[in-house]
Amino acid sequence: MNIEIITIGDELLIGQVVDTNSAWISSKMSNAGFDVTYITSIKDSKEAIYNAVEDGFERADILLLTGGNGPTKDDITKNTLCKIFNEELVFDNEVLKNIETQFKEKKIEINELTRNQAYVPQKSTVIQNRVGTAPILWFEKDGKILISMPGVPFEMRWAMNEEIIPRLTKRFQTKRFLKEVFYTHGITESGLAIHLNNFEEQLPSGFGLAYLPGGGVIRLRLSVKGDEHADEMNKQANKLKTLLGDYLLAESDDPLQQILGNTLKDNGMTISLAESCSGGYIAHLLTNIAGSSAYFLGGVVSYSNSAKMNLLNVKQTTLDTHGAVSQQTVEEMAKGAIDAFGSDCAIAVSGIAGPDGGTEEKPIGTVWICTICKDKMVSREYSFGKSRENNKRRSAVMAMVQMLRCMA
């Protein structure tokens, strides 16, 4: 069954909000064995919604819509769908009860706009939204299905996980998407492609290898559809692991920060951070993972030299002699983090994020990273370029990569 995802909202087209919904839905639907063939983003207008639905039904069997279901004037999806399917809005007491239950728990009074959320297209299948006020609407026409969901990401994810995917997988026979993901480091994308050329050419029919570079690492996704290929998948994955050798960083589809967290937890180790140019971004990534308190003890964002000295015991003479962006400074920062938090491991980062502040000796993008794991310390200099945002992101990624290498 072919899927088209349609995300609705002016805010998506002007760049005010990043469309994370379509990527998340695509991943979930692909894993469930469906083919996502199109992703469309449109503005909040009746004409745009009408045309997108009409075109979508020409190309796909199932349309998944997000957005435009709220209580305000710019939320016009529900009314437009009524016209497309030639239906009228009727009041649904079950939707109102669902809303009243949620508002009672939050101790909020229901106003007229929220109450109007209980109006739904008469012949649609209404699925209660247990984490929001806008109901999920399911339409069928000429063998095609359209499902309209809220655009709020956590509401959409609840709807997909709890209602939509279970209903679709029960109704349609699909082949499960099998995949193995490998993080690689220490080789360019083109170099890796040359290295794996023979492997790719000899892959059995139906298998694919995708290269997903980002932040200084490359994820390789080996995939095939159908449980009947499970044994061959294991065989090809083991062959790929052998070919990767020292380039292999981890075998996992989890985010890098979760891989690091799992490794720390599995080894019964704790970690602390001393961040300068990364500005707390590493701590942000680590604490995004539920349960990170089991291994992450804390961090210091020592942006100024005085913070480095007062909070991490970096010596004045070290800063005067070698500068804040140096091997000597990050090593003292890392040791200071371990002393401050009593952790087994530590990461320290100091660099010149840009767009100014660089010198001929230390240009913009120069970053020093020190990782300590028990009695092993590794310090390395990197050059990431002139983009401030990219430098912060690359610093965080390389810090986690270096920590994983240090723990190996």
C-alpha positions, 0 to 999 in steps of 0.5 A: 500500500502506497502512502502519501503524507500531507503536512498543512500549515503556513508556518511550515512553508515560511520556515517558522516551524520545521516539519518533523512530522513527515520524517517521523511518520515516514520512519514508522510507516516504512518499518511497518511495511508500507511504502511512503511515495510522496511527502507534500507540505501545503499552506492553510487554504481550502484550495491547497488542501483540496488540490493536495487531496485530489492529487494524493488520491491519484498517486497513493492508497492512503493519505496521512494528513497532519495540521489545521485541526485546531480551534482557531480561524486558520484551522480549516482542514476539518471544514475543507474535508467535509466539502471534499467528502460531501459531508456535514458537521455534526456534534459528537458528544463522545468527543466533548466528553473526552475533552471535558475529561482532559480539561478537568484533569488540568483544571481548565475551563472549556471555552466555546472554541474548544467546545466546537472541536466536538463538531465532526464530519457526519460519516467519518470514523472518529477516533478519540484523541486522548492527549489533545482536543482535536479528534482523529478523523478517518475517511474512506472513498473508492477504496482509498483512505484519508486520515486527518491528525493534529499537527502537534507532534506529540499528539500526532505520535500518540495517534500513530502509535496507539491508533493508526498504525495498529489499525492499518497493519491489522487491515492490510498485509504488509511485509516487514522492513528489515534493517541493520544500521552501522555507525562509521567514522574515520573515512569519507563517504566517497572513500567508504563507497569505494571500499564497499563497492564489491559488497554492494554489487554482490548484494542479493536482489531486494537488498539495499545499502544507503549512506547517511552522512551527518556531523562527521559520522556516516550511518550505513543502512542495510535493508530489505523487505520481508521476514523471509530474508531474515537469515540472509540479512544476518549473513550480509550484516556480518559480512558488512561488519567484517568489511568495515573493520576499524571504521565501525563505531557502533551497530545501532539505529539509535541516536549517537547520544543514546548509544553513548548512554547505553555503553556507559550504563552497560559498563557501570560508568558515569560521565561529566562534561566541561563545555566551552564552545559547545555551550551545553549542547552535549549535555542537552543531547545526553539529557534528552535520553530518558534514564540518563540520570543513571550515568550523567552526573552533570556538566559545567558550561565554562565559556569564560576563562574565569569560569574555567579557572574558578569552576574547573581549576584550570591554571592561569599559567595554562591559559596565558601560555597555551590559550583557552583553545589548546590541548593543555586547557581541555585536559585540565578542564576534563580533569576538573570535571571529574574532580567536581562531579566524581565521575568515571569519565569526562568530556571537555570541549574548547574551540573557536565557533565563529564567525569571528575570533579566529587567528592565523594560528587558530582559525575559526572552527578549531576545536580541542576535545579531551576525553577521559575514561578511567585511566585513559585520556585522549586529546585531539584537535579538529577543524570544522569550518566557519559555520557557528551552528555546524561547529557546535553540532560537530563538536558535540558529535565528535566528542561523543565519537571520541568518548566511544572510541576511548571506552572501546 
